[in-house]
Amino acid sequence: MDQPLDTSDHELMRRCRNGDAWAFEALVRRWQAPVGRMVSHLLGPAAEVDDLCQEVFVRILRARERYRPSHSFSTWLYRITLNVARDSRRRQERRPSQSLVSHDARSPAPTPAEALARDELADTVAAAVAALPDELREVLVLKHFGRLSFSEVALATGLPLSTAKSRVQAALKQLRGELRRRGITDGE
Amino acid sequence: MRCEELADLLLPLAYDELDGATAERCRRHLAGCEACRAELAAIEETRRLLDQVPKRQTQVDLAAVCLRLAREQRHQRLMLRYGLVGAAAAAMVAALLGVRLLSVDIEPGRMVVAWHEVERPATTVDHDRAIVGRDTDARPTQVVEQERGQSHPDLAVESPLVARARAAQTWPGRRDYLAVRDTALRWGLDALPVVTPADNSTSPTRSSTYSALRHEFLDEPQSPPDAEAPGA
């Protein structure tokens, strides 16, 4: 049984609170891919994305009674996603032998002369995002991949609005520098 | 507008988060300022590169989500009710409550059926529930609660007392079986997932299979195959 495509997230959560298993399934199907991308960008290509996505939806289900539609569902969802990512990162940091970031992020930048195929470009950009400091990567991922507004980014991260904006700006600037270092110049 | 003022607005402008009047002021400034135009172009180019990052496919295991929550809630209920500590104690309490924790090895190709009879403390049968696991790629992906009286294409209310679930897939591992079993427990089922003869059919003979299941797991005499039950 599928929920109508135009059923809002708020409505699905309301039904989920009332024990509607279909509503929860509809939410999962609608948001599992964006959550997966969010986790992947927050933690890098080496992350156990599927398991962490599952953790996100466990927390959604666990917290369903406390959900209030005062903000967008995506803001609440991504806040939970961010917390899951941060918890995972803390667990990883307690295991010093495992790197949070793919080794590609630390490898020497390719020479400008190397031809960059489309996949190589995508991987390089992903690695550059993974190489950003955590506090910059988080806001950039929420803003760009989560499509949150600046005020929603601030809500999701608990930062003041001005700080959220300045961190996104710093993230983009640092990312540009990182991409330049890796041989991807503006206009490529 | 000065460049310093635009610098604070450049990012919201790039992400289309400015009101119309402010955005227009910014564009007028940009029309006459090459440096600010270059800065905006750099932001937009970086955003374009970010859009190149491949989209990863993710599949959330719904049954596993329900299973985890079920275990937490069950554990909490038992702890609250009996004030006992420890999973071992909870298991003992569960046994005392008549919930059998059977272990059944699922072989590939076998169907799994979960069914249930409910008898409330007042000895009246309120409703019946069943769990069906709709499986793709050998992993449980869907959990449905079916109340008696509602229709669902995958369930057949076989009698006023029993709702039966059917699943067609292969669950190659004990972990998947446990996922269905514990999900069944979460929904208040007393009966446990059982295994039908391997035929990979989505429509096993209802009454004969049902009888075989009850014989195998409840020690009831197995009745001969008969006509299909009403309501199926």
Boltz contact constraints between the chains, C-beta under 6 A:
constraints:
  - contact:
      token1: [A, 21]
      token2: [B, 143]
      max_distance: 6.0
  - contact:
      token1: [A, 21]
      token2: [B, 145]
      max_distance: 6.0
  - contact:
      token1: [A, 25]
      token2: [B, 62]
      max_distance: 6.0
  - contact:
      token1: [A, 28]
      token2: [B, 60]
      max_distance: 6.0
  - contact:
      token1: [A, 32]
      token2: [B, 58]
      max_distance: 6.0
  - contact:
      token1: [A, 32]
      token2: [B, 60]
      max_distance: 6.0
  - contact:
      token1: [A, 33]
      token2: [B, 58]
      max_distance: 6.0
  - contact:
      token1: [A, 36]
      token2: [B, 56]
      max_distance: 6.0
  - contact:
      token1: [A, 36]
      token2: [B, 58]
      max_distance: 6.0
  - contact:
      token1: [A, 37]
      token2: [B, 55]
      max_distance: 6.0
  - contact:
      token1: [A, 37]
      token2: [B, 56]
      max_distance: 6.0
  - contact:
      token1: [A, 40]
      token2: [B, 56]
      max_distance: 6.0
  - contact:
      token1: [A, 49]
      token2: [B, 58]
      max_distance: 6.0
  - contact:
      token1: [A, 50]
      token2: [B, 58]
      max_distance: 6.0
  - contact:
      token1: [A, 53]
      token2: [B, 58]
      max_distance: 6.0
  - contact:
      token1: [A, 53]
      token2: [B, 60]
      max_distance: 6.0
  - contact:
      token1: [A, 54]
      token2: [B, 60]
      max_distance: 6.0
  - contact:
      token1: [A, 54]
      token2: [B, 61]
      max_distance: 6.0
  - contact:
      token1: [A, 54]
      token2: [B, 64]
      max_distance: 6.0
  - contact:
      token1: [A, 54]
      token2: [B, 65]
      max_distance: 6.0
  - contact:
      token1: [A, 57]
      token2: [B, 60]
      max_distance: 6.0
  - contact:
      token1: [A, 57]
      token2: [B, 65]
      max_distance: 6.0
  - contact:
      token1: [A, 58]
      token2: [B, 65]
      max_distance: 6.0
  - contact:
      token1: [A, 58]
      token2: [B, 68]
      max_distance: 6.0
  - contact:
      token1: [A, 61]
      token2: [B, 69]
      max_distance: 6.0
  - contact:
      token1: [A, 121]
      token2: [B, 52]
      max_distance: 6.0
  - contact:
      token1: [A, 122]
      token2: [B, 52]
      max_distance: 6.0
  - contact:
      token1: [A, 122]
      token2: [B, 53]
      max_distance: 6.0
  - contact:
      token1: [A, 122]
      token2: [B, 54]
      max_distance: 6.0
  - contact:
      token1: [A, 125]
      token2: [B, 49]
      max_distance: 6.0
  - contact:
      token1: [A, 125]
      token2: [B, 52]
      max_distance: 6.0
  - contact:
      token1: [A, 125]
      token2: [B, 53]
      max_distance: 6.0
  - contact:
      token1: [A, 126]
      token2: [B, 53]
      max_distance: 6.0
  - contact:
      token1: [A, 144]
      token2: [B, 50]
      max_distance: 6.0
  - contact:
      token1: [A, 149]
      token2: [B, 17]
      max_distance: 6.0
  - contact:
      token1: [A, 169]
      token2: [B, 11]
      max_distance: 6.0
  - contact:
      token1: [A, 172]
      token2: [B, 43]
      max_distance: 6.0
  - contact:
      token1: [A, 172]
      token2: [B, 46]
      max_distance: 6.0
  - contact:
      token1: [A, 175]
      token2: [B, 46]
      max_distance: 6.0
  - contact:
      token1: [A, 176]
      token2: [B, 46]
      max_distance: 6.0
  - contact:
      token1: [A, 186]
      token2: [B, 45]
      max_distance: 6.0
